Amino acid sequence: MIEARAALDRLREGNRRFVAGASGREALDHPTRRRELATSQEPFATILGCSDSRVPVEIVFDQGLGDLFVIRVAGNIVAPSLVGSVEFAAAQFGTRLVVVLGHSRCGAVQATLDELRRPTQNPPRNLYSIVDHIRPAVEGLLATGLRDDPEALVQEAVRANIRASAHQLRHGSQVIEQRIQSEGLLVVGAEYSLETGVVDFFDGVPEAGSVFSVSPEAKPLTLEMVQRALEES
């Protein structure tokens, strides 16, 4: 399994190919590759992204079969089952990079802002649960001057929601926290531009030349440890 920084570089390089229209995905999805993956997989990164049809993760990063462990949900929110999926990938496959991938003009974020300004009577319970997850990250923005600039408000709200999800993954899971300390797992936030196709990694990205701090006393996690943590949560 490649280190988090190398995995991040690999995603950046793939996104550059996508933006330039120089994709190599045909070779990555060759039938031979499919047969190789029939009994095992080793994804090099986990992506928690939005369900938006315009942001297909493997295409955006120019990756193929077996390269990415992808979790998609409207608004790239963090709920218990989604945290469990990230924990599973870290323990089962040893992935050391987790990316929370939001995107410009996110409909779920816009819907949350609309709901905060004009509450709906008797909204659908399941749909409203997404709004409830996004609300804490964005409602404070309505008390700032951004409330008078709708486009800037959505732009900032999208990033605030990404930061909140990344922060929750880093600090809301014992399994992930231990992996961060013991194996240099990295959780970063990124935004995909619908207009340009560029992915901007802007949250939690280590500075050039920095090194990960790994505790020598930290014990590696096993899948059994993840399962116990989930049962106790």
N, C-alpha and C positions, 0 to 999 in steps of 0.2 A: 504493500500500500504506500502510495506516494505521500510526502509531507504536505501539510496544508498550504504552504506558500507555493510549492510546485503545482499543486492542484489549482490554485488561484491563477497562476500564470497560464496554465493550460486552458482555463475558461476564457481568459482575456484574449489569448491567441485565437481561439475558436470564434469568439465574437468578432474579432477583427476580420477574419475570413468571411463571416456571414455578411458583415456590413459592406465588404468589398465585392461581394458576389462571387467569391472564390471557394465555395463550399466543396468539401471532400467527402460528403456523407454517403455517396454511392458506394465507395469502397468500404466505409465503416459499417454499412448495412448489408454487405454481401452475404449470400446464403451460407457460405463457409463460416462466417462469423456467427450466424444464427445457430448453426449446429454446435459450434464450440461452446455456446452459452446455454445449451439445453440442460445441463446438469449443475451449473454453478455460475456465479457472477462475482465481479469485483469492482463495483462502481467506485470511482475515485472522488466523488463529491456528492453531497446531498443537497437538493434544491427544494426549498419550501416556496412555491410560487403561487401566483394568482391563477384562477381557472380561465381567465380571459382567453378567448380563442385566437387572439392576435399575438399571444406570447407563448408559442410552443417551445418549451425549454430546450429540447435537444437541437432544434433547428437554430434557435437564437445563439447557442454556443457551439454550433457545428460539431456535435458529438453523435455517436452512433449507438447501436445496441449494446447494452451492458455498461455504458460509461457513467451514467448518472442515475442516482436514486431520487426519483422525482415525486414530490408530494404537492398536489395542487388543490387550492380551496379559494373561494371568492374572497378577495381582500387580503390574501396571504396572512390570514389570522393565525393565532396560536391557541389551539384548544387541546384538551388532554389527549385525545386520540392522535392528534398531529404530533404532539411532543413524543408520544410513544413511538410513532413511526421514525422520528429522528433518532431516538434512543436505540431503536432496533437496528438501524443502519450502522450506527457507530459501534455497537457491540458485535453484530453479526458479521459485518463486512470490514470493520476497521476504518471507515471513511473519516478523514480528519478535517474535512472542510464542509461547513454548512453555510449555505447562502440563502438568505431571505430575499426573494426577488419580487419587488413590486414593479409598477409601471406607471407611466404618465397617464393622466386622465382616467384614473381607476374608477370604474362605475360604482364599486362598493363604497369607496371613500366618498364619492360625490353623493351617494344615497344617504350616507350617514350624516353628512353636513346638511343635506336637505331636511332630514328627519329632525335634527337638532333645532333647525330654524322654524320648521312647520311640522310639528308632530302629527303622525297619522292616527286616526281613530281605529282601534282594534286591528293593528298590523298583524300579518301572519307570524306566528310564534317562531317557526324555524328560521324564516328570513330575518326576523328581527334579532335573532341571536347573533348574527354576523354584525349587525349595527352595534349591538352591545359590546362586542369585542373591540371594535374600532373606536367607539365613542371616547374612551379615556385618553387616547392619544391625540385626538383632534379638537375636542370641545373647547379647550383653552384658547385655541386660535381665534375663535369667534369673539373673544374679548379684546382682541388686538385690532390694529388698523387694517389687517388683512380682510376683515369682514366686508370692507367696502371695495375690495378688489377680487372678484370671484375667481379669476384665472390664477392669480398668485396664491389665493387661499387654497385651492385644490393642489397646486404644486407643492406647497409647504405641508399640507395635510398628508399627501402621499408619502413624503419622506418621514414625517413624524410617525406614521403608522408602521413603516418599515423599521425604523429605529426601535419602536416599542416592541415589535415582534422579535427582533434580534435580541433585545435586552431580556425579554421574557425567556427565551431559549437559554441564554447564558446563565441566568440566575434563578430560573424557575424549575430546574430539573437537577436533582442530585447526580444522576447518571452523567448528564452532559457536563456539569461542573467538574466532576471527577476526571472526565476525559480531557477537559481543558487543562487541568493541573498535571495530570500524569502523562498525557500523550501529545500535548500541543494541539488539541483540537481547536479549530478556529471557527467562530460564528461571525459572519459579516453581513451587512445589509447592502443591497444594490437596487438601482432603478433602471428599468428598460425604457428607452424612449420609443414610443410608437412612431414618432416622426422620422427618426434617424436610424433606428435599429441598434444604437449604441447602448451598452450596459455600463453604467457608472457605479463602481464599487466605492461607496462613500462612508460607510459606517463600520467601525471595528477593524479596519484594514491596518495591519502593522506597518510602521514606517520602515523605509529601506534601511537595511543594516541591523535592524532590531532582531533579537532572538527570543524564542519562546522560553518562558520559565517553567520548568518541569520539576516537580517535587520528587526527590530521590526516594521518599518513603511512600509515595503513592502506589497503590496496587492496581494492576490492569483489571479492567472490568470484563466479566463474562456475560453471555446471554442469560444465564441463570440469575445473575445479579440484577439485570434489567427487569426480568420477569418478576422478581421479588419486589423491586421498587415500585413497579406498576400495581402490584396487588396491594401494597401498603398505602398507595396514594389515594 
